[in-house]
C-alpha cells in the first residue's frame, strides 16, 4: 500500500493518496472547495477556476493540481472567496441567466454558488448576448443562454457515452457548444439517457417534459447551501 501524503488546508492536516488532486483529497476529508467544471466522473478540466486555491502562496486550480507532501493550501479565506465571487458574477453577466424563469432553479449549481457567496446583483455590466436555443430534438433542448462553457457535456459525451455529440467551436466571446451535425441536435444520436444531459450544472442542457416537476421547497439547494453534503462527512 502506498504511503499517505500529508499536507494542510487552512491549517488543518489532511492525508491523501498519491495521485489525488487537492479537490479530491479535500472532499475525502470533508472540506468543500467550490467548483463548476469539475465532476467526479470526468477528467479534470480546470476551465471555470471557481476551485482556485493558493498552494504555497500561488494560485492553482484544485481540480487539476495534484497533492504533494508538505504543501500549504489556502481555501476558505477572504481573498480567495472574493476571487470566486468575481468569477461567479462574471459567469452571470456573460450569459442570460433569468433564474426566476429557469426550470433548473433550485437545482442549479451556478445559482447555488451565487447564494453561497452572498451575490445579490453582479457589479459588472450585463452583456446580454444573442444566443441560440435548439429545441429540435424530441427529448432534449439546448439553451445556450445559460451555458457557462464548463465542458462537462463535451467530456461526458466523449468519455461516458462514447458518442462525441458536443464540442466547443469559436473563440473568445463567440465560443459556444456545438453538436456533431450540420445544424440541429435532432440530427445527432444524442439520447435523453446520455450522461452528457445529466451532468450539466446549469439549465443549458435539459430533458423535455420534466420541467418544474420538483416543487419549490423540495429542490436540491432549497434548504442547505451547495457543498453541505461534503462538509457533513
DRENTI-688893 format. One record per residue (C-alpha): residue in one letter; x, z, y. Coordinates in steps of 0.25 Angstrom, whole numbers. Layout:
a|X|Z|Y
...
END
This chain:
x|0|0|0
x|5|-4|14
x|9|8|23
x|-1|10|35
x|3|7|49
x|1|18|59
x|-2|15|74
x|-10|21|85
x|-23|16|92
x|-25|24|105
x|-17|35|100
x|-24|36|86
x|-15|34|74
x|-20|22|65
x|-16|18|52
x|-17|3|48
x|-13|-6|36
x|-2|-17|38
x|-9|-30|43
x|-20|-23|50
x|-23|-27|65
x|-25|-16|75
x|-40|-19|75
x|-41|-17|60
x|-33|-4|60
x|-41|2|72
x|-54|-2|65
x|-50|5|52
x|-46|17|60
x|-60|18|67
x|-54|13|80
x|-63|2|87
x|-56|-9|94
x|-66|-19|101
x|-65|-33|96
x|-74|-46|97
x|-66|-57|90
x|-61|-48|78
x|-69|-47|66
x|-66|-40|53
x|-68|-53|44
x|-60|-62|53
x|-45|-64|56
x|-41|-58|70
x|-43|-68|81
x|-38|-60|94
x|-47|-68|103
x|-56|-58|110
x|-45|-48|114
x|-56|-37|114
x|-48|-30|104
x|-36|-29|113
x|-27|-16|111
x|-14|-12|117
x|-3|-12|106
x|9|-4|111
x|4|-8|125
x|2|-22|123
x|-12|-29|121
x|-15|-34|107
x|-28|-39|100
x|-31|-28|90
x|-37|-38|80
x|-24|-46|79
x|-13|-36|81
x|-8|-30|68
x|-5|-15|67
x|9|-11|68
x|16|3|65
x|16|12|77
x|9|3|87
x|1|10|98
x|-13|3|101
x|-22|6|113
x|-36|2|110
x|-46|11|118
x|-40|12|132
x|-46|9|145
x|-37|-2|148
x|-40|-9|134
x|-55|-7|135
x|-54|-13|149
x|-48|-26|144
x|-58|-26|133
x|-70|-25|142
x|-64|-36|151
x|-63|-45|139
x|-78|-42|135
x|-82|-44|149
x|-75|-58|149
x|-82|-62|136
x|-95|-59|142
x|-93|-67|155
x|-87|-79|147
x|-99|-81|139
x|-114|-80|141
x|-118|-67|135
x|-132|-62|138
x|-133|-50|129
x|-148|-47|132
x|-152|-61|126
x|-142|-61|115
x|-147|-59|101
x|-133|-53|98
x|-135|-42|108
x|-133|-28|101
x|-124|-35|90
x|-114|-42|100
x|-100|-37|99
x|-97|-42|113
x|-109|-35|119
x|-106|-22|111
x|-91|-23|117
x|-97|-24|131
x|-105|-12|129
x|-94|-4|123
x|-85|-7|135
x|-95|-4|145
x|-97|-18|150
x|-109|-19|160
x|-106|-32|167
x|-93|-41|166
x|-85|-40|178
x|-81|-55|176
x|-90|-67|181
x|-99|-73|171
x|-94|-87|167
x|-108|-92|161
x|-102|-103|153
x|-111|-114|147
x|-110|-113|132
x|-117|-120|121
x|-128|-114|111
x|-128|-121|97
x|-141|-117|90
x|-141|-130|81
x|-139|-122|68
x|-151|-118|61
x|-146|-103|59
x|-135|-101|69
x|-133|-103|84
x|-120|-102|93
x|-122|-97|107
x|-108|-100|114
x|-113|-92|126
x|-110|-79|118
x|-97|-84|111
x|-85|-75|114
x|-75|-84|107
x|-71|-73|97
x|-69|-83|86
x|-76|-75|75
x|-85|-87|71
x|-73|-96|71
x|-65|-87|62
x|-77|-83|53
x|-82|-97|50
x|-68|-101|46
x|-63|-89|39
x|-76|-83|33
x|-86|-94|32
x|-76|-105|29
x|-82|-115|38
x|-75|-116|51
x|-89|-119|59
x|-84|-113|72
x|-71|-115|80
x|-66|-114|95
x|-66|-126|104
x|-61|-128|118
x|-52|-119|127
x|-54|-109|138
x|-68|-108|143
x|-72|-119|135
x|-68|-113|122
x|-80|-111|112
x|-84|-110|98
x|-88|-124|92
x|-93|-128|78
x|-87|-137|68
x|-97|-148|70
x|-98|-159|81
x|-109|-152|88
x|-118|-141|82
x|-118|-129|74
x|-129|-135|65
x|-119|-145|61
x|-109|-135|55
x|-110|-128|41
x|-112|-114|49
x|-121|-105|42
x|-129|-92|47
x|-122|-84|36
x|-108|-88|41
x|-99|-77|45
x|-96|-84|58
x|-110|-82|62
x|-109|-67|59
x|-96|-63|66
x|-100|-68|80
x|-98|-55|89
x|-108|-60|99
x|-120|-69|99
x|-113|-83|99
x|-116|-86|84
x|-129|-81|79
x|-139|-84|67
x|-152|-88|72
x|-166|-81|69
x|-160|-67|69
x|-158|-64|84
x|-163|-51|89
x|-166|-47|74
x|-160|-33|76
x|-168|-25|87
x|-161|-19|99
x|-156|-5|95
x|-152|-9|81
x|-141|-19|84
x|-126|-17|81
x|-122|-11|94
x|-135|-5|100
x|-131|9|97
x|-116|10|95
x|-105|2|102
x|-97|-8|95
x|-85|-2|87
x|-93|11|84
x|-93|7|69
x|-77|7|69
x|-76|20|77
x|-84|27|67
x|-75|24|56
END
